[in-house]
């Protein structure tokens, strides 16, 4: 029989933060973990679970251009998007009946595990969005919410993102361990993502966030120990100082390569007719170029853009394990203090209405400005939010228009996505089994290490 295993994905955890986290530090020595490129949630988690680089499992970022749909889509949730042999598949070959609980790791929906919890809002027909989660089996939803209340979606992301979401996830994991006794429990804890991106990793609020999360982790770690489980804590990436937004799509627009279409005075990215456009994802950007004859021109333009450190061609993508059909024709890597915006409009008066919203599924790229109330007028932004909530309560349609544009982008102080240049700024691996003490861990080795810790052979 295998030994119970609990794997905590503590997003953004680095050696710099561990001194503020005594509960977590008791697991053991922090070992440097080498991520894959891009060092972003969906790509690295998929590597942990399959042992493959993005070229193998196909998750080339938190989103990409779906060429068969003609759409840029981020934060999809279906596990079928992830190729490769998952950790639980190997575990079940070694031990038929091996049970798995996935508590908020990504690509959870449709995964062939025994218990699933993942954020999933209620989208009402009148346009309202209410916090909730998806569970499998369906009865698990009411079991969790009866004890914990609804999943606090609006603290999971957005200007109010904070500890409440990670606390709910930790308590849900404890409840599932107590009630279901899974062999493997995967737990995703996003709290460190927020203030480290807002204020930077050297800001005192980053240390305070680490201490806050550690207090939440204490009971979860105690519960794992009480079950006799082996516990691993790891992270996908470290967040480093970054304060320079890079508008790659505005460059491509100005050069006549990126097209938009207009509705009601608002401009929308037109990927069908654009010769080139970028899907921005923190410190990397996939640039999709329609015609092969334009690749050299686009590469030269992007290489000259301030804030771009490197442009990966086919050979460069292969070198980094990013040579997958979902990748852009070229991939941009930012300079260490820079990150890529998705912005493509040249006149704010013509921006789409979703630009000022927390709208992760409609924006054709990642937008960390969603973590702030509009810095250009935070009082006004909060006032608009209050009015929107009043309209919501009275059953009227509303827009939560609170996100700043260029001012919001300039407020960002931390980012990630690049490979770390120093261990103290990179992700880590901790384990409470002293028999497993590697000097370094590659992301592609995590799957086999976890199988070994569970007493199974992959």
ZAKOLTI-485860 format. One record per residue: x, z negated, y negated of N, C-alpha, C in turn; residue in one letter. Coordinates in steps of 0.001 Angstrom, whole numbers, plus 500000, padded with zeros to 6 digits. Example, Ala and Ser with C-alpha at 12.3 -4.5 7.8 and 13.67 -1.06 7.14 Angstrom:
<rs>
513190492200505690512300492200504500513200492200503300a
512850492920502250513670492860501060512900492130499970s
</rs>
This chain:
<rs>
500844500000501201500000500000500000500880500000498749x
500416500680497741501148500724496472500948499432495697x
501787499252494695501661498115493796500923498561492541x
499991497733492012499291498139490787500284498438489665x
499952499460488881500824499916487809500007500080486537x
500501499529485442499869499656484123500868500346483205x
500439501442482567501320502217481691500719502224480295x
501425501600479372500973501498477981501700502546477144x
500952503456476559501516504432475627501378503849474225x
502457503232473746502457502561472442503019503563471429x
502146504309470818502534505431469971503448504971468835x
504549505692468629505425505399467502506389504249467714x
506407503651468902507291502515469160508745502968469209x
509599502285468470511041502540468453511791501210468538x
513096501259468829513869500017468836513818499263467506x
513624499963466405513561499293465098512357498362464989x
511281498667465727510059497886465604509974496737466602x
510724496810467688510612495809468741510916494380468296x
511839494139467334512036492757466899510780492093466341x
509786492889465940508533492351465423507469492233466515x
507865492488467775506900492536468866507398491706470045x
507357490385469935507906489530470992507165489660472326x
505850489846472320505118489989473585505583491225474354x
505689492337473657506110493571474296507576493505474713x
508397492874473884509829492804474185510125492061475478x
509237491176475870509457490408477096509376491271478359x
508913492512478216508884493385479389510278493698479909x
511248493723479020512607494058479442513333494819478361x
514515495298478697515339496003477722514709497345477360x
514841497705476091514356498995475621515382500070475961x
514945501092476673515802502190477097515428503424476285x
516388504146475742516044505366474994515301506368475867x
514245506932475303513458507940475999513617509262475247x
514011510293475956514227511602475337512953512424475461x
512253512699474351510998513443474426511243514934474597x
510175515682474663510252517141474642509895517616473243x
510224518864472973509824519496471728508558520305471993x
507506520111471188507402519215470056507124517785470488x
507691516840469748507470515429470030506168514998469365x
505068515454469948503723515124469479502903514671470680x
501792514019470417501040513321471452500693514192472651x
499989515296472416499464516068473543500568516658474397x
501634517141473765502730517745474522503476516703475339x
503824515574474730504639514581475427503839513885476523x
502593513525476236501778512914477294501659513843478506x
501456515132478244501324516077479358502614516164480152x
503757516044479480505032516012480193505178514735481005x
504793513592480445504841512343481219504072512477482531x
502918513123482482502019513138483628502305514258484609x
503067515276484204503354516398485100504831516551485438x
505712515974484614507143516174484809507624517534484331x
506757518285483650507090519629483198507270519653481678x
508100520568481148508124520804479710506887521604479305x
506651521797478013505485522587477597505426523976478221x
506579524582478486506574525896479135505915525838480508x
505921524670481140505318524515482454503857524116482401x
503528523093481573502134522623481554501280523315480498x
501899523999479537501146524818478597500672524132477335x
500937522844477189500477522136475993501591522208474954x
501546523242474133502636523552473210502518522792471885x
501537521944471763501345521133470568500021520410470688x
499606519782469596498281519164469563497176520206469428x
497576521436469210496653522555469151497441523839469034x
496755524944469133497421526245469047496360527302468760x
496801528525468603495891529652468424495442530132469788x
494147530022470060493573530501471310493327531999471153x
494274532775471652494232534228471420492984534862472018x
492492534317473137491320534909473770490034534576473028x
490069533555472177488903533187471373489029533635469923x
490267533904469489490490534244468093490321533050467172x
490605531829467662490413530622466869491595529673467014x
491896528969465929492837527858465981492044526608466323x
492444525935467382491733524743467837492732523630468108x
492476522465467510493298521287467757492464520227468463x
493152519357469161492551518168469753491409518524470703x
491641519548471528490701519812472624490814518659473629x
489822518510474493489799517330475359489755517628476859x
489598518880477247489394519171478667490731519194479409x
490799518451480488492030518338481264492444519641481916x
491523520587482074491868521866482694492849522668481848x
492997522326480568493985523002479727495414522668480138x
495595521562480850496930521087481222497280521620482602x
498326522443482653498790522935483944499695521932484632x
500098522244485839501035521387486551500359520408487487x
501172519765488272500737518781489262500755517411488606x
499576516834488397499496515562487684499999514396488542x
500342513344487869500841512124488507499922511643489617x
498607511618489346497685511086490350497527512020491551x
497791513308491360497753514210492510498870513856493503x
500076513647492953501191513262493817500945511907494459x
500370510975493679500096509638494217499110509708495375x
498102510560495262497080510633496305497575511349497561x
498557512221497386499162512806498590499896511740499397x
500523510806498661501252509735499344500322508638499835x
499244508399499081498301507337499437496886507826499148x
496216508416500115494840508863499904493962507709499409x
493098508012498443492245506980497883492845506253496700x
494050506654496262494706506031495109493795506171493892x
493544505053493189492567505051492096493253504972490735x
492643505645489763493248505793488437492204505546487357x
492574504764486352491767504582485146492538505135483961x
491916506044483233492505506613482021491748506069480823x
492410505209480065491788504601478890492428505227477656x
491884506355477269492175507027475992493463507839475949x
494158508057477088495173509106477075494450510427476860x
495173511411476292494517512635475873494237513560477061x
493429514597476815492960515533477846492318514777478997x
491454513839478632490839512967479628489583513571480242x
488864514366479476487564514838479960487751515866481074x
487059515637482154487166516535483295488329516238484214x
489153515269483873490259514905484763489698514256486027x
490315514567487157489825514035488424490393512652488692x
490063511723487778490434510327487950489160509528488211x
489304508232488475488156507436488901487375506839487738x
488083506489486649487423505934485473488070506543484230x
487235506976483309487706507617482092487017507008480887x
487806506749479850487275506384478539488015507229477517x
487281507906476646487935508703475608487026508775474390x
487579508783473175486734508865471980485885510138471984x
484635510009471644483737511161471582482562510809470673x
482553511319469443481454510984468530480113511516469033x
479041510947468483477710511527468651477520512526467510x
477281513766467840477027514802466836475516515070466820x
474838514514465818473403514703465728473072516088465163x
471871516535465440471458517870465024471405518010463499x
471212516908462779471128516989461315472499516912460647x
473584516939461454474933516938460894475606515582460876x
474868514513461167475487513194461184476484513065462337x
477510512273462118478488511951463165478576510439463273x
478330509923464452478333508473464667479398508124465701x
480003506949465576481057506560466514480520506313467912x
481297506754468896480952506506470295482136506954471154x
481972506846472448482992507295473383482319507958474570x
483102508747475293482679509346476562483284508519477679x
482527508308478729483077507614479902482685508341481171x
483492508155482162483147508531483531483544507365484428x
482648506934485285481262507344485432480429506986484199x
479278507641484026478481507375482830478107505910482649x
477867505197483730477469503784483625478545502933482966x
479797503385483015480877502615482393480671502476480895x
480018503462480276479769503418478835479032502143478452x
477925501880479129477124500707478785477810499415479211x
478574499461480297479313498267480709480296497837479624x
480978498817479027481967498492477993481312498115476676x
480369498942476227479795498689474898478933497433474879x
478379497035476019477605495790476048478489494592475737x
479755494664476153480669493533475922481511493704474652x
481850494947474332482809495188473254482184495776472005x
480936496206472088480324496928470991480716498395471044x
480168499228470157480498500656470158481979500880469876x
482506501975470419483889502313470118484033502545468612x
484984501874467946485109501955466483485830503228466038x
485158504352466143485768505658465918486398505776464536x
485774505193463518486258505402462157487480504543461832x
487902503714462799489199503051462660490233503651463606x
489820504681464343490731505393465249491504506458464489x
490920506980463423491563507970462566490856507976461227x
491574508448460180490988508547458849491494507461457920x
490962507393456698491451506429455707491306504976456141x
490346504707457029490140503330457500490801503064458850x
491663503973459319492319503775460613493094502461460616x
492899501675461663493544500370461722493463499754463103x
493662498452463156493857497753464419492603497686465274x
491415497819464688490189497626465462490089498580466640x
490525499829466467490419500792467574491365500432468713x
492610500075468391493549499698469449493125498403470131x
492534497477469369492046496232469970490912496517470948x
490008497428470574488903497796471473489459498438472745x
490409499342472602491001500016473770491676499002474686x
492427498061474104493107497051474922492099496196475685x
491024495805475019490007494989475697489271495803476769x
489048497085476495488411497929477503489293498040478745x
490596498195478530491514498270479669491482496971480475x
491465495840479783491382494558480479490104494473481313x
488990494908480731487722494826481440487731495726482672x
488265496922482537488315497845483674489231497303484762x
490373496737484367491262496152485380490573495024486131x
489826494190485398489161493045486036488013493494486935x
487243494492486473486030494889487196486289495924488291x
487282496826488063487463497967488957488739497901489784x
489716497150489328490990496985490038491666498315490367x
491901499169489362492545500463489643493996500283490073x
494477501243490868495891501235491237496771501582490029x
496321502527489211497049502955488021496120502866486827x
496585502202485770495820502097484529496658502666483400x
496176503733482794496835504373481649496122503930480388x
496887503424479417496287502874478195497009503455476979x
496246504060476078496784504682474865496486503779473681x
497531503392472936497398502441471825497971503079470555x
497117503594469657497589504429468547497977503702467277x
497897502392467220497942501691465935499179501990465085x
500350502108465702501571502305464907501620503683464258x
500781504584464683500734505917464078500320505874462609x
499547504887462228498852504935460946499750504574459765x
500162503307459686500931502894458513502332503488458495x
502862503865459672504183504509459656504106505903459055x
502998506612459258502831507888458573502451507681457110x
501618506695456844501207506456455458502390506037454581x
503161505060455049504136504397454186505585504586454604x
505819505100455809507170505273456304507612504102457151x
508538504323458084508939503269459029509725502130458410x
510292502313457223511067501234456601510222500363455683x
508981500719455444508099499925454592507720498628455310x
507604497515454604507217496254455258505892496348456003x
505030497250455567503740497383456255503891497960457658x
504984498661457910505249499143459271505548497966460200x
506390497050459741506694495860460542505444495018460756x
504607494918459724503368494148459850502435494786460872x
502388496120460892501554496806461885502061496545463299x
503378496515463472503952496229464785503569494829465252x
503668493859464362503300492492464723501808492389465038x
500989493109464277499548493097464501499208493668465878x
499836494768466226499581495358467535500097494456468655x
501242493813468436501797492942469472500849491793469799x
500170491289468781499207490213469024498056490702469906x
497633491947469710496587492539470538497074492753471972x
498364493113472107498916493405473425499098492157474284x
499244490997473665499505489776474420498523489549475558x
497214489503475301496259489283476400496259490396477440x
496483491637477017496531492738477972497724492602478906x
498872492247478353500061492034479178499866490859480127x
499226489794479647498940488646480510498016489048481665x
497026489866481361496083490304482396496790491146483448x
497720491994483021498475492809483980499340491925484872x
500000490942484273500841490034485058500006489251486071x
498805488824485636497948488041486526497512488845487745x
497449490182487618497099491045488750498296491338489640x
499481490922489219500687491271489953501101492712489742x
500677493288488630500974494696488347502357494834487732x
502974495963487980504158496376487229503681497017485936x
504304496653484828503901497190483528505035497990482915x
504694499177482459505607500038481707505018500239480325x
505853500120479309505463500517477951506411501626477523x
505851502682476992506681503790476516506037504380475274x
506773505259474630506243505918473439506575507397473499x
505799508164472765505925509620472798506972510119471807x
507136509388470727508002509808469628508246508620468714x
509242508756467858509432507827466765509061508514465463x
508505507763464540508153508300463231509294508005462268x
509749509027461585510874508895460657510421509200459241x
511278508827458284510947509031456873510783510519456582x
509673510876455970509424512262455572508436512248454414x
508753512973453362507902512943452177507757514304451505x
508208515374452185508218516685451544507299517642452304x
506109517928451771505228518887452431505717520319452228x
505591521130453267506049522514453244504841523412453514x
504528524279452565503321525105452631503642526482453198x
503834526567454490504233527834455096503113528866455010x
501866528454455175500775529429455112500580529982453700x
500848529176452701500753529697451334501826530762451082x
502996530570451670504024531610451575503543532898452240x
503027532789453446502564533977454155501394534634453423x
500551533832452804499440534384452009499974535148450793x
500915534535450092501463535166448891502177536469449213x
502709536580450430503416537789450840502489538827451456x
501188538560451452500230539525451959500123539589453463x
500639538588454157500620538573455619499441537793456188x
498943536829455441497836535989455882496581536402455123x
495507536634455841494234537032455238493218535901455327x
492294535917454391491165534989454412489882535806454303x
488773535177454676487464535738454337486725534681453530x
485787535099452714485134534224451739483652534107452036x
483154532882452003481732532600452116481378531520451120x
480350531780450330479887530824449321481033530370448413x
481934531284448093483050530978447205484191530236447864x
484087529961449180485123529210449889485919530147450787x
487225529926450852488098530776451644488375530152453010x
488284530989454026488541530558455391489634531445455993x
490535530809456735491576531565457421490946532638458313x
491481533847458237491000534955459047492101535343460037x
492158534674461179493249534962462119493134536335462772x
491922536899462814491734538188463486492478539311462764x
492501539243461438493113540335460671494457539970460063x
494841538709460105496127538303459521497283538888460321x
498287539340459610499501539802460293500341538620460756x
500241537495460035500981536286460430500317535066459808x
500271533984460545499790532701460043500414531605460898x
500431530385460373501077529259461049500055528206461428x
500234527641462599499495526442463000500446525262462810x
500197524497461753501074523382461382500765522172462245x
501808521520462729501651520374463630502788519401463343x
502602518576462308503620517627461885504898518370461449x
505982518201462196507256518797461789507586520089462545x
506620520629463255506797521953463840505619522819463436x
505817524129463474504726525059463188504894526282464084x
503835526612464787503801527855465553503337528964464620x
504134530006464475503766531142463634503376532300464549x
502135532718464425501604533796465245501689535099464455x
502344536074465034502593537354464370501929538440465207x
500992539150464601500158540090465359500953541265465922x
501814541841465104502566543029465520504037542689465688x
504609543130466786506014542826467068506935543325465960x
506548544412465303507407544975464264507509544079463031x
506588543109462902506616542194461753507418540928462019x
507812540684463261508454539414463596509722539197462781x
510549540209462655511805540044461920511553539714460452x
510572540355459853510241540089458446509748538664458276x
508836538244459147508277536892459050509366535851459289x
510212536104460256511306535174460536512200534998459312x
512540536090458659513412536023457492512740535259456353x
511458535513456118510730534807455063510699533300455339x
510367532939456566510244531517456904511596530815456859x
512642531491457296513969530879457283514421530539455870x
513939531301454889514336531067453491513457530048452787x
512389529584453440511465528638452809512096527245452765x
512206526639451588512761525280451520511969524318452412x
512693523529453184512075522594454118512113523056455555x
512414524338455784512538524858457155513993524734457583x
514231524025458675515593523822459166516010524888460162x
515059525348460991515408526274462053514200527112462421x
514450528339462769513403529242463245513746529624464683x
512869529261465605513117529558467013512528530920467378x
513380531791467895512925533054468442512669532870469937x
512559533961470684512275533832472110513351533030472830x
514604533282472485515687532533473126515643531065472731x
515340530797471467515254529414471005514111528667471666x
512968529325471812511842528691472504512205528387473957x
512867529324474617513264529099476010514238527931476115x
515140527823475154516126526738475167515443525374475085x
514327525316474388513616524045474204512415523903475140x
512251524790476110511117524669477022509790524942476358x
509774525837475354508551526174474633508153527629474843x
508744528287475781508470529703476014507220529856476879x
506096529674476247504789529778476887503941530734476072x
503001531400476720502190532390476016501340531786474908x
501091530482474957500321529844473883501150529615472619x
502462529642472728503323529427471564503232530598470607x
503592530328469346503691531398468384504856532309468705x
504834533490468073505951534419468263507247533799467761x
507158532994466726508289532173466300507796530746466082x
508698529793466186508370528375465981509305527823464921x
508729527158463920509514526588462833509746525096463073x
510962524650462820511300523233462838511612522816461411x
511036521704460978511212521236459611512547520523459442x
513011520450458206514127519566457891513668518123458080x
514583517187458314514188515830458705513241515128457737x
513323515437456447512463514753455472511225515564455131x
510936516612455892509842517529455562508836517601456702x
507650518108456386506615518355457390505748519511456885x
505014520143457809504271521352457481502795521055457208x
502277521614456115500846521562455841500167522778456473x
498854522696456624498085523849457087497538524659455916x
497674524172454687497004524761453529497317526250453398x
496282527051453180496452528496453054495835529049451768x
495040528278451046494435528763449804495425528603448653x
495313529464447672496209529425446512495530528834445287x
494209528653445334493431528108444232492529527024444805x
492714525770444367491918524674444919490422524880444732x
490041525644443733488616525881443504487998526700444643x
488837527341445440488350528185446531488637527578447907x
489008526334447941489268525666449219487959525523449993x
488027525442451325486811525177452101486372523735451938x
485094523464452116484610522103451884485185521115452886x
485626521592454069486189520640455033487559520125454616x
488189520758453613489533520343453209489568518901452734x
488475518421452131488442517057451613487807516069452587x
487593516516453813486955515660454811487949515270455902x
487610514213456631488287513929457891487634514848458919x
488290515943459223487676517008460012488729517644460905x
489107516912461960490251517323462777489969518562463607x
488692518890463823488378520030464670488149521321463887x
487980521244462586487735522459461801488977522920461058x
489886522034460795491095522427460070492037523160461014x
492587524307460577493485525068461446494917524548461408x
495053523241461538496357522584461517496169521104461286x
497224520359461520497184518903461381497244518512459907x
496505517458459530496442517034458133496603515515458018x
497842515020457811498033513574457681497441512994456405x
497068513850455435496410513343454232495074512682454570x
494550512944455777493312512295456195493461510789456344x
494686510294456372494911508849456478494718508120455152x
494514508857454070494415508255452744493053508539452120x
492545507569451351491589507921450323492359508692449253x
491725509662448644492392510556447703493280509770446742x
494626509899446854495516509127445976495378509498444507x
494846510688444215494666511092442818493537510318442158x
492671509739442959491573508956442411490960508093443471x
491706507086443970491211506310445112489902505598444833x
489727505133443587488461504481443245487303505436443345x
487501506654442826486447507663442900486180508069444340x
487259508174445139487091508558446537486276507509447285x
486562506233447045485805505173447715484371505149447228x
484178505469445936482822505556445407482034506670446068x
482688507826446261482021508933446956481696508547448385x
482615507810449018482366507369450384481165506439450444x
481071505516449462479940504596449423478622505324449220x
478628506324448331477414507113448112477037507883449370x
478046508424450057477774509159451292477160508240452340x
477667507008452441477105506066453407475668505715453066x
475375505599451774474003505313451360473077506462451758x
473539507702451538472747508858451945472552508872453462x
473602508504454177473526508452455630472464507449456086x
472468506263455465471534505208455872470092505573455582x
469889506396454553468532506810454212468113508080454944x
468977508559455842468639509722456644468899511048455976x
469595511051454849469888512291454132471204512873454633x
471386514183454448472649514816454787473710514355453804x
474967514324454256476028513808453409477354514427453818x
478340514385452891479720514757453180480612513601452753x
481461513137453661482389512051453359483642512664452727x
483512513093451452484576513838450775485547512864450115x
486573512453450871487457511391450396488940511746450490x
489279512875451125490673513200451407491272513996450257x
492451513567449794493147514313448757493808515557449329x
494100516517448468494761517733448915496249517606448654x
496766518263447638498207518188447408498654516758447097x
497822515997446367498175514601446098498242513797447386x
497310514066448309497339513387449594498573513752450395x
498935515042450374500126515474451111501374514816450554x
501445514688449231502633514070448620502702512578448874x
501593511963449276501592510521449547502168510187450916x
502203511141451820502686510897453191504167510510453146x
504531509492453937505911509005453938506567509006455321x
505842509409456349506430509445457684505882510603458488x
506695511131459406506237512220460254507040512219461555x
506736513179462415507419513292463712507224514695464235x
507770514950465388507664516261466015509011516823466421x
510063516453465671511413516890466003512007515997467086x
513045516474467729513776515617468652514571514588467853x
514666513348468315515364512310467536516857512584467450x
517428512230466304518876512370466119519606511053466354x
518879509952466459519468508636466724518522507847467609x
519075507106468569518240506363469508517327505359468808x
517807504734467728516987503709467079515737504292466423x
515717505615466224514544506259465631513704507006466660x
514100506933467931513399507677468964512496506795469798x
511759507394470712510871506625471581511649505819472618x
510918504931473289511567503997474214510778503886475517x
511443503310476493510866502954477799511183501491478047x
510178500687478394510363499300478801509613499093480110x
510173498264480979509550498009482275509878496594482715x
508899495935483316509139494550483740509630494454485185x
509969495585485802510575495562487129512089495683486958x
512836494604487159514284494654486910515033495565487872x
514393495959488967515062496854489916515156498275489390x
514352498594488375514378499927487765514965499779486371x
516220500135486238516925499933484972517754501154484617x
517122502288484316517892503470483926518537503276482564x
519621503978482321520281503891481017519558504729479967x
518996505831480404518194506699479556517090507281480423x
516004507673479782514897508292480505514516509574479778x
514490510664480506513944511902479955512435511924480162x
511730512527479235510275512610479371509885513286480674x
510662514254481102510370514957482354510614514090483589x
511275512935483438511533512025484553510488510927484681x
509627510775483671508683509660483660507766509701484882x
507242510867485223506327510982486360506969510446487637x
508190510862487944508837510414489179509167508930489126x
509550508417487945509815506984487818508555506163488067x
507433506628487555506181505905487755505777505906489227x
505949507034489875505652507081491318506528506113492092x
507799506026491709508707505093492356508294503651492124x
507897503330490890507484501959490574506224501576491361x
505363502553491617504150502276492386504432502197493884x
505664502507494286506004502469495706505557503712496442x
505460504849495711504992506087496292506091507158496196x
505954508186496974506902509288496938506176510512496411x
506749511183495341506094512348494750506250513577495613x
</rs>
